Amino acid sequence: MCRNIKTLFNFDPPATEEEVHAAAVQFVRKLSGFTAPSKANEAAFHIAIDEVTAVAQKLLSSLVTNAEPRNRQVEIERAKIRSVKRFGTK
């Protein structure tokens, strides 16, 4: 499940709200062990996602680096190459 959480810091353009929210969903799913919560846990699940999203946004906005921002297209191509090496198909 957590393999879907991608690095969001130091990209140009910066990570979107949707990307941070998607990472928060994956994180909460991993912690809880649920891909979809029961009705009894649904409110707590969604509150946790909102809180993790807010904390992640705060973290990303407070981090600093001297490194050049990474290019999303270059990172996508690198991931495809790693995938071919690992699984042998495109």
N, CA, C and O atoms as CSV, one atom per row, in Angstrom:
chain,resi,resn,atom,element,x,y,z
A,1,MET,N,N,0.805,-1.191,0.000
A,1,MET,CA,C,0.000,0.000,0.000
A,1,MET,C,C,0.853,1.262,0.000
A,1,MET,O,O,0.577,2.175,-0.778
A,2,CYS,N,N,1.869,1.347,0.834
A,2,CYS,CA,C,2.648,2.574,0.950
A,2,CYS,C,C,3.579,2.815,-0.222
A,2,CYS,O,O,4.174,3.889,-0.322
A,3,ARG,N,N,3.718,1.864,-1.092
A,3,ARG,CA,C,4.553,2.102,-2.259
A,3,ARG,C,C,3.982,3.199,-3.142
A,3,ARG,O,O,4.695,3.757,-3.976
A,4,ASN,N,N,2.705,3.513,-2.968
A,4,ASN,CA,C,2.071,4.561,-3.758
A,4,ASN,C,C,2.370,5.954,-3.230
A,4,ASN,O,O,2.060,6.941,-3.898
A,5,ILE,N,N,2.959,6.060,-2.057
A,5,ILE,CA,C,3.309,7.370,-1.527
A,5,ILE,C,C,4.612,7.788,-2.193
A,5,ILE,O,O,5.636,7.115,-2.072
A,6,LYS,N,N,4.552,8.901,-2.891
A,6,LYS,CA,C,5.710,9.405,-3.620
A,6,LYS,C,C,6.317,10.595,-2.892
A,6,LYS,O,O,5.637,11.270,-2.119
A,7,THR,N,N,7.588,10.849,-3.139
A,7,THR,CA,C,8.234,12.045,-2.615
A,7,THR,C,C,7.550,13.256,-3.221
A,7,THR,O,O,7.344,13.319,-4.433
A,8,LEU,N,N,7.201,14.214,-2.384
A,8,LEU,CA,C,6.484,15.398,-2.848
A,8,LEU,C,C,7.286,16.676,-2.699
A,8,LEU,O,O,6.863,17.728,-3.179
A,9,PHE,N,N,8.422,16.607,-2.053
A,9,PHE,CA,C,9.227,17.803,-1.797
A,9,PHE,C,C,10.181,18.102,-2.942
A,9,PHE,O,O,10.723,17.199,-3.579
A,10,ASN,N,N,10.369,19.377,-3.184
A,10,ASN,CA,C,11.358,19.920,-4.120
A,10,ASN,C,C,11.073,19.561,-5.571
A,10,ASN,O,O,11.962,19.119,-6.300
A,11,PHE,N,N,9.837,19.756,-5.978
A,11,PHE,CA,C,9.468,19.591,-7.379
A,11,PHE,C,C,9.062,20.933,-7.950
A,11,PHE,O,O,8.581,21.813,-7.236
A,12,ASP,N,N,9.260,21.073,-9.225
A,12,ASP,CA,C,8.797,22.261,-9.927
A,12,ASP,C,C,7.860,21.813,-11.025
A,12,ASP,O,O,8.315,21.167,-11.968
A,13,PRO,N,N,6.585,22.118,-10.957
A,13,PRO,CA,C,5.889,22.892,-9.932
A,13,PRO,C,C,5.722,22.082,-8.647
A,13,PRO,O,O,5.827,20.856,-8.654
A,14,PRO,N,N,5.460,22.789,-7.543
A,14,PRO,CA,C,5.309,22.104,-6.248
A,14,PRO,C,C,4.148,21.117,-6.248
A,14,PRO,O,O,3.273,21.163,-7.112
A,15,ALA,N,N,4.158,20.233,-5.269
A,15,ALA,CA,C,3.084,19.248,-5.121
A,15,ALA,C,C,1.743,19.951,-4.973
A,15,ALA,O,O,1.638,20.991,-4.322
A,16,THR,N,N,0.731,19.370,-5.582
A,16,THR,CA,C,-0.605,19.949,-5.503
A,16,THR,C,C,-1.307,19.462,-4.235
A,16,THR,O,O,-0.869,18.508,-3.592
A,17,GLU,N,N,-2.384,20.124,-3.898
A,17,GLU,CA,C,-3.214,19.716,-2.762
A,17,GLU,C,C,-3.697,18.286,-2.952
A,17,GLU,O,O,-3.750,17.509,-1.998
A,18,GLU,N,N,-4.051,17.939,-4.193
A,18,GLU,CA,C,-4.549,16.588,-4.491
A,18,GLU,C,C,-3.471,15.537,-4.262
A,18,GLU,O,O,-3.764,14.458,-3.746
A,19,GLU,N,N,-2.225,15.834,-4.638
A,19,GLU,CA,C,-1.131,14.889,-4.423
A,19,GLU,C,C,-0.864,14.673,-2.937
A,19,GLU,O,O,-0.630,13.545,-2.502
A,20,VAL,N,N,-0.899,15.748,-2.164
A,20,VAL,CA,C,-0.680,15.641,-0.721
A,20,VAL,C,C,-1.831,14.862,-0.090
A,20,VAL,O,O,-1.606,14.023,0.782
A,21,HIS,N,N,-3.046,15.130,-0.519
A,21,HIS,CA,C,-4.214,14.412,0.011
A,21,HIS,C,C,-4.117,12.927,-0.330
A,21,HIS,O,O,-4.398,12.086,0.524
A,22,ALA,N,N,-3.728,12.588,-1.555
A,22,ALA,CA,C,-3.598,11.175,-1.950
A,22,ALA,C,C,-2.553,10.463,-1.096
A,22,ALA,O,O,-2.748,9.311,-0.710
A,23,ALA,N,N,-1.452,11.139,-0.801
A,23,ALA,CA,C,-0.429,10.545,0.063
A,23,ALA,C,C,-0.978,10.339,1.470
A,23,ALA,O,O,-0.692,9.325,2.108
A,24,ALA,N,N,-1.769,11.301,1.959
A,24,ALA,CA,C,-2.370,11.179,3.289
A,24,ALA,C,C,-3.333,9.993,3.341
A,24,ALA,O,O,-3.362,9.258,4.328
A,25,VAL,N,N,-4.115,9.807,2.288
A,25,VAL,CA,C,-5.036,8.667,2.228
A,25,VAL,C,C,-4.260,7.365,2.316
A,25,VAL,O,O,-4.637,6.473,3.076
A,26,GLN,N,N,-3.185,7.240,1.553
A,26,GLN,CA,C,-2.384,6.023,1.578
A,26,GLN,C,C,-1.768,5.790,2.957
A,26,GLN,O,O,-1.719,4.658,3.438
A,27,PHE,N,N,-1.302,6.857,3.584
A,27,PHE,CA,C,-0.698,6.747,4.912
A,27,PHE,C,C,-1.721,6.271,5.942
A,27,PHE,O,O,-1.437,5.371,6.733
A,28,VAL,N,N,-2.903,6.871,5.931
A,28,VAL,CA,C,-3.948,6.479,6.885
A,28,VAL,C,C,-4.417,5.050,6.609
A,28,VAL,O,O,-4.687,4.294,7.542
A,29,ARG,N,N,-4.511,4.685,5.349
A,29,ARG,CA,C,-4.879,3.305,5.015
A,29,ARG,C,C,-3.857,2.325,5.574
A,29,ARG,O,O,-4.222,1.290,6.132
A,30,LYS,N,N,-2.590,2.648,5.427
A,30,LYS,CA,C,-1.542,1.757,5.918
A,30,LYS,C,C,-1.586,1.651,7.439
A,30,LYS,O,O,-1.506,0.552,7.989
A,31,LEU,N,N,-1.713,2.782,8.115
A,31,LEU,CA,C,-1.751,2.761,9.576
A,31,LEU,C,C,-2.950,2.002,10.112
A,31,LEU,O,O,-2.831,1.237,11.069
A,32,SER,N,N,-4.117,2.215,9.490
A,32,SER,CA,C,-5.340,1.606,9.995
A,32,SER,C,C,-5.512,0.156,9.557
A,32,SER,O,O,-6.173,-0.633,10.231
A,33,GLY,N,N,-4.912,-0.182,8.425
A,33,GLY,CA,C,-5.108,-1.513,7.874
A,33,GLY,C,C,-6.375,-1.629,7.043
A,33,GLY,O,O,-6.718,-2.723,6.594
A,34,PHE,N,N,-7.068,-0.530,6.834
A,34,PHE,CA,C,-8.303,-0.509,6.049
A,34,PHE,C,C,-8.066,0.197,4.719
A,34,PHE,O,O,-7.422,1.245,4.678
A,35,THR,N,N,-8.576,-0.365,3.648
A,35,THR,CA,C,-8.611,0.399,2.397
A,35,THR,C,C,-9.874,1.242,2.354
A,35,THR,O,O,-9.905,2.311,1.744
A,36,ALA,N,N,-10.914,0.746,3.009
A,36,ALA,CA,C,-12.156,1.500,3.181
A,36,ALA,C,C,-12.665,1.179,4.584
A,36,ALA,O,O,-12.839,0.010,4.928
A,37,PRO,N,N,-12.903,2.203,5.386
A,37,PRO,CA,C,-13.321,1.950,6.759
A,37,PRO,C,C,-14.781,1.516,6.840
A,37,PRO,O,O,-15.575,1.770,5.934
A,38,SER,N,N,-15.107,0.869,7.927
A,38,SER,CA,C,-16.511,0.543,8.193
A,38,SER,C,C,-17.252,1.834,8.510
A,38,SER,O,O,-16.638,2.872,8.752
A,39,LYS,N,N,-18.566,1.758,8.507
A,39,LYS,CA,C,-19.377,2.939,8.845
A,39,LYS,C,C,-19.017,3.458,10.242
A,39,LYS,O,O,-18.994,4.667,10.473
A,40,ALA,N,N,-18.740,2.548,11.157
A,40,ALA,CA,C,-18.402,2.939,12.529
A,40,ALA,C,C,-17.089,3.715,12.602
A,40,ALA,O,O,-16.912,4.545,13.494
A,41,ASN,N,N,-16.166,3.454,11.670
A,41,ASN,CA,C,-14.853,4.097,11.679
A,41,ASN,C,C,-14.695,5.179,10.615
A,41,ASN,O,O,-13.648,5.821,10.530
A,42,GLU,N,N,-15.714,5.378,9.821
A,42,GLU,CA,C,-15.601,6.290,8.680
A,42,GLU,C,C,-15.259,7.722,9.099
A,42,GLU,O,O,-14.397,8.349,8.483
A,43,ALA,N,N,-15.909,8.243,10.121
A,43,ALA,CA,C,-15.644,9.625,10.560
A,43,ALA,C,C,-14.200,9.774,11.039
A,43,ALA,O,O,-13.516,10.725,10.660
A,44,ALA,N,N,-13.740,8.849,11.859
A,44,ALA,CA,C,-12.364,8.909,12.364
A,44,ALA,C,C,-11.356,8.804,11.223
A,44,ALA,O,O,-10.329,9.482,11.230
A,45,PHE,N,N,-11.654,7.957,10.251
A,45,PHE,CA,C,-10.787,7.762,9.086
A,45,PHE,C,C,-10.639,9.076,8.316
A,45,PHE,O,O,-9.526,9.471,7.970
A,46,HIS,N,N,-11.754,9.747,8.050
A,46,HIS,CA,C,-11.719,10.986,7.278
A,46,HIS,C,C,-11.100,12.146,8.059
A,46,HIS,O,O,-10.431,13.000,7.477
A,47,ILE,N,N,-11.319,12.177,9.359
A,47,ILE,CA,C,-10.664,13.194,10.192
A,47,ILE,C,C,-9.154,12.994,10.156
A,47,ILE,O,O,-8.399,13.959,10.038
A,48,ALA,N,N,-8.718,11.751,10.258
A,48,ALA,CA,C,-7.278,11.456,10.212
A,48,ALA,C,C,-6.684,11.875,8.879
A,48,ALA,O,O,-5.593,12.444,8.842
A,49,ILE,N,N,-7.381,11.604,7.787
A,49,ILE,CA,C,-6.883,11.996,6.462
A,49,ILE,C,C,-6.735,13.517,6.388
A,49,ILE,O,O,-5.722,14.019,5.901
A,50,ASP,N,N,-7.737,14.245,6.869
A,50,ASP,CA,C,-7.673,15.714,6.838
A,50,ASP,C,C,-6.517,16.232,7.683
A,50,ASP,O,O,-5.814,17.156,7.273
A,51,GLU,N,N,-6.315,15.645,8.858
A,51,GLU,CA,C,-5.240,16.097,9.740
A,51,GLU,C,C,-3.864,15.762,9.166
A,51,GLU,O,O,-2.947,16.579,9.243
A,52,VAL,N,N,-3.715,14.580,8.597
A,52,VAL,CA,C,-2.435,14.203,7.990
A,52,VAL,C,C,-2.151,15.099,6.786
A,52,VAL,O,O,-1.008,15.507,6.578
A,53,THR,N,N,-3.166,15.407,6.000
A,53,THR,CA,C,-2.989,16.306,4.856
A,53,THR,C,C,-2.491,17.667,5.323
A,53,THR,O,O,-1.561,18.221,4.738
A,54,ALA,N,N,-3.099,18.205,6.364
A,54,ALA,CA,C,-2.700,19.518,6.875
A,54,ALA,C,C,-1.261,19.506,7.389
A,54,ALA,O,O,-0.497,20.433,7.119
A,55,VAL,N,N,-0.897,18.470,8.120
A,55,VAL,CA,C,0.463,18.371,8.655
A,55,VAL,C,C,1.475,18.202,7.520
A,55,VAL,O,O,2.555,18.791,7.553
A,56,ALA,N,N,1.125,17.404,6.529
A,56,ALA,CA,C,2.025,17.200,5.393
A,56,ALA,C,C,2.222,18.504,4.615
A,56,ALA,O,O,3.339,18.818,4.202
A,57,GLN,N,N,1.144,19.259,4.415
A,57,GLN,CA,C,1.260,20.562,3.735
A,57,GLN,C,C,2.172,21.489,4.529
A,57,GLN,O,O,3.017,22.178,3.959
A,58,LYS,N,N,1.995,21.501,5.848
A,58,LYS,CA,C,2.828,22.345,6.714
A,58,LYS,C,C,4.291,21.934,6.614
A,58,LYS,O,O,5.174,22.787,6.523
A,59,LEU,N,N,4.547,20.633,6.633
A,59,LEU,CA,C,5.911,20.128,6.496
A,59,LEU,C,C,6.522,20.551,5.167
A,59,LEU,O,O,7.627,21.092,5.134
A,60,LEU,N,N,5.810,20.306,4.076
A,60,LEU,CA,C,6.345,20.624,2.758
A,60,LEU,C,C,6.622,22.115,2.595
A,60,LEU,O,O,7.593,22.500,1.942
A,61,SER,N,N,5.776,22.953,3.183
A,61,SER,CA,C,5.978,24.395,3.041
A,61,SER,C,C,7.106,24.914,3.931
A,61,SER,O,O,7.629,26.000,3.684
A,62,SER,N,N,7.487,24.161,4.954
A,62,SER,CA,C,8.546,24.624,5.853
A,62,SER,C,C,9.928,24.063,5.517
A,62,SER,O,O,10.930,24.564,6.026
A,63,LEU,N,N,9.999,23.043,4.679
A,63,LEU,CA,C,11.293,22.471,4.314
A,63,LEU,C,C,12.059,23.408,3.392
A,63,LEU,O,O,11.463,24.120,2.584
A,64,VAL,N,N,13.376,23.405,3.515
A,64,VAL,CA,C,14.246,24.207,2.651
A,64,VAL,C,C,15.342,23.322,2.081
A,64,VAL,O,O,15.737,22.324,2.684
A,65,THR,N,N,15.816,23.701,0.927
A,65,THR,CA,C,16.917,22.969,0.295
A,65,THR,C,C,17.670,23.902,-0.640
A,65,THR,O,O,17.125,24.889,-1.133
A,66,ASN,N,N,18.932,23.570,-0.872
A,66,ASN,CA,C,19.733,24.298,-1.850
A,66,ASN,C,C,19.759,23.564,-3.189
A,66,ASN,O,O,20.289,24.075,-4.175
A,67,ALA,N,N,19.188,22.373,-3.215
A,67,ALA,CA,C,19.192,21.561,-4.437
A,67,ALA,C,C,18.219,22.148,-5.456
A,67,ALA,O,O,17.220,22.774,-5.102
A,68,GLU,N,N,18.533,21.930,-6.711
A,68,GLU,CA,C,17.643,22.345,-7.789
A,68,GLU,C,C,16.352,21.542,-7.713
A,68,GLU,O,O,16.388,20.358,-7.375
A,69,PRO,N,N,15.214,22.156,-8.018
A,69,PRO,CA,C,13.956,21.409,-8.027
A,69,PRO,C,C,14.005,20.276,-9.053
A,69,PRO,O,O,14.598,20.415,-10.123
A,70,ARG,N,N,13.376,19.165,-8.710
A,70,ARG,CA,C,13.343,18.018,-9.604
A,70,ARG,C,C,12.268,18.222,-10.668
A,70,ARG,O,O,11.245,18.867,-10.439
A,71,ASN,N,N,12.536,17.658,-11.822
A,71,ASN,CA,C,11.609,17.730,-12.940
A,71,ASN,C,C,10.706,16.509,-12.899
A,71,ASN,O,O,11.190,15.379,-12.843
A,72,ARG,N,N,9.406,16.727,-12.927
A,72,ARG,CA,C,8.454,15.620,-12.831
A,72,ARG,C,C,8.583,14.640,-13.995
A,72,ARG,O,O,8.512,13.428,-13.794
A,73,GLN,N,N,8.767,15.148,-15.185
A,73,GLN,CA,C,8.871,14.264,-16.346
A,73,GLN,C,C,10.119,13.379,-16.272
A,73,GLN,O,O,10.068,12.200,-16.623
A,74,VAL,N,N,11.214,13.937,-15.826
A,74,VAL,CA,C,12.445,13.159,-15.675
A,74,VAL,C,C,12.238,12.060,-14.632
A,74,VAL,O,O,12.665,10.923,-14.835
A,75,GLU,N,N,11.591,12.393,-13.526
A,75,GLU,CA,C,11.333,11.403,-12.472
A,75,GLU,C,C,10.392,10.305,-12.960
A,75,GLU,O,O,10.559,9.142,-12.591
A,76,ILE,N,N,9.416,10.652,-13.776
A,76,ILE,CA,C,8.503,9.650,-14.343
A,76,ILE,C,C,9.270,8.691,-15.242
A,76,ILE,O,O,9.064,7.479,-15.178
A,77,GLU,N,N,10.147,9.222,-16.072
A,77,GLU,CA,C,10.948,8.371,-16.952
A,77,GLU,C,C,11.878,7.459,-16.161
A,77,GLU,O,O,12.050,6.291,-16.511
A,78,ARG,N,N,12.474,7.982,-15.106
A,78,ARG,CA,C,13.345,7.156,-14.253
A,78,ARG,C,C,12.553,6.019,-13.616
A,78,ARG,O,O,13.038,4.890,-13.532
A,79,ALA,N,N,11.343,6.315,-13.169
A,79,ALA,CA,C,10.493,5.292,-12.554
A,79,ALA,C,C,10.130,4.216,-13.569
A,79,ALA,O,O,10.082,3.035,-13.224
A,80,LYS,N,N,9.875,4.605,-14.810
A,80,LYS,CA,C,9.565,3.625,-15.859
A,80,LYS,C,C,10.757,2.717,-16.124
A,80,LYS,O,O,10.592,1.509,-16.297
A,81,ILE,N,N,11.941,3.283,-16.156
A,81,ILE,CA,C,13.163,2.497,-16.375
A,81,ILE,C,C,13.372,1.512,-15.224
A,81,ILE,O,O,13.710,0.349,-15.449
A,82,ARG,N,N,13.168,1.987,-13.976
A,82,ARG,CA,C,13.297,1.083,-12.818
A,82,ARG,C,C,12.274,-0.038,-12.884
A,82,ARG,O,O,12.575,-1.177,-12.524
A,83,SER,N,N,11.071,0.273,-13.338
A,83,SER,CA,C,10.027,-0.719,-13.439
A,83,SER,C,C,10.379,-1.797,-14.461
A,83,SER,O,O,10.170,-2.986,-14.220
A,84,VAL,N,N,10.911,-1.370,-15.596
A,84,VAL,CA,C,11.298,-2.334,-16.642
A,84,VAL,C,C,12.414,-3.227,-16.117
A,84,VAL,O,O,12.391,-4.437,-16.343
A,85,LYS,N,N,13.384,-2.653,-15.423
A,85,LYS,CA,C,14.480,-3.447,-14.859
A,85,LYS,C,C,13.956,-4.443,-13.831
A,85,LYS,O,O,14.414,-5.584,-13.766
A,86,ARG,N,N,12.995,-4.002,-13.032
A,86,ARG,CA,C,12.484,-4.843,-11.952
A,86,ARG,C,C,11.538,-5.926,-12.465
A,86,ARG,O,O,11.645,-7.083,-12.058
A,87,PHE,N,N,10.613,-5.564,-13.354
A,87,PHE,CA,C,9.578,-6.487,-13.772
A,87,PHE,C,C,9.758,-7.033,-15.191
A,87,PHE,O,O,9.102,-7.999,-15.579
A,88,GLY,N,N,10.658,-6.402,-15.964
A,88,GLY,CA,C,10.963,-6.912,-17.287
A,88,GLY,C,C,9.957,-6.559,-18.374
A,88,GLY,O,O,10.096,-7.040,-19.499
A,89,THR,N,N,8.969,-5.755,-18.092
A,89,THR,CA,C,8.016,-5.312,-19.109
A,89,THR,C,C,7.755,-3.834,-18.964
A,89,THR,O,O,8.063,-3.223,-17.941
A,90,LYS,N,N,7.178,-3.270,-20.012
A,90,LYS,CA,C,6.836,-1.842,-19.962
A,90,LYS,C,C,5.438,-1.654,-19.481
A,90,LYS,O,O,4.969,-0.521,-19.372
